[in-house]
Amino acid sequence: MVKDFKFFMGPEPIRWRTANGLTHPIHTISTDHIVSIIRCMDGDGNMRIPNPYEGRTHDEWVHIFHNEIERRRI
């Protein structure tokens, strides 16, 4: 079987790694969990999330999560 070039494949979904090491596509994370993650990034939560985290800065993650929440409103 011939595999398509990555150029022709869609982008891989953005994934969030939880404290226990599991990764989840952001579209499967609950809105409440997203809000909790953002609070932790702001220093107002139960966990400390390093900056950068998983190759993205806190600002980049906030932008990603904001877009995801907006996508859900549509």
C-alpha positions as CSV (number, residue, x, y, z in Angstrom):
1,M,0.0,0.0,0.0
2,V,1.3,3.4,-0.9
3,K,1.0,6.1,1.8
4,D,0.0,9.7,0.9
5,F,2.6,12.4,1.3
6,K,2.2,14.3,4.5
7,F,1.6,17.4,2.3
8,F,-1.8,15.9,1.2
9,M,-2.8,14.9,4.8
10,G,-4.7,17.3,7.0
11,P,-2.9,18.8,10.0
12,E,-2.7,16.6,13.1
13,P,-5.1,17.6,15.8
14,I,-3.6,19.7,18.6
15,R,-3.3,17.5,21.7
16,W,-3.1,18.4,25.4
17,R,-1.0,16.3,27.8
18,T,-2.5,15.8,31.2
19,A,-0.7,15.6,34.5
20,N,-0.8,11.8,34.4
21,G,0.9,11.8,30.9
22,L,-2.2,11.0,28.7
23,T,-2.7,13.1,25.6
24,H,-6.1,14.2,24.4
25,P,-7.1,16.1,21.2
26,I,-8.4,19.4,22.4
27,H,-11.8,18.9,20.8
28,T,-12.4,16.1,23.3
29,I,-11.6,18.1,26.4
30,S,-14.6,19.5,28.3
31,T,-15.1,23.3,28.3
32,D,-14.8,23.2,32.1
33,H,-11.4,21.5,31.8
34,I,-10.2,24.1,29.3
35,V,-11.3,26.9,31.7
36,S,-9.4,25.1,34.5
37,I,-6.3,24.8,32.3
38,I,-6.3,28.5,31.5
39,R,-6.7,29.4,35.2
40,C,-3.7,27.2,36.0
41,M,-1.7,29.0,33.3
42,D,-2.7,32.3,35.0
43,G,-1.4,31.0,38.3
44,D,-4.9,30.7,39.8
45,G,-5.4,26.9,39.8
46,N,-4.3,23.7,41.5
47,M,-1.5,22.9,39.0
48,R,1.5,24.7,37.7
49,I,1.9,24.5,33.9
50,P,5.4,25.3,32.7
51,N,5.8,28.1,30.0
52,P,6.4,26.9,27.4
53,Y,4.5,23.6,27.6
54,E,4.5,20.9,25.0
55,G,6.3,23.3,22.6
56,R,3.8,26.2,22.9
57,T,3.8,29.2,25.1
58,H,0.9,30.0,27.5
59,D,-0.2,32.8,25.1
60,E,-0.3,30.3,22.3
61,W,-2.3,27.8,24.4
62,V,-4.8,30.5,25.4
63,H,-5.3,31.4,21.8
64,I,-5.8,27.7,20.8
65,F,-8.3,27.1,23.6
66,H,-10.1,30.4,22.8
67,N,-10.5,29.3,19.2
68,E,-11.8,25.9,20.4
69,I,-14.4,27.4,22.7
70,E,-15.5,29.7,19.8
71,R,-15.7,26.7,17.5
72,R,-18.1,25.0,20.0
73,R,-20.4,28.0,20.1
74,I,-21.1,27.8,16.4
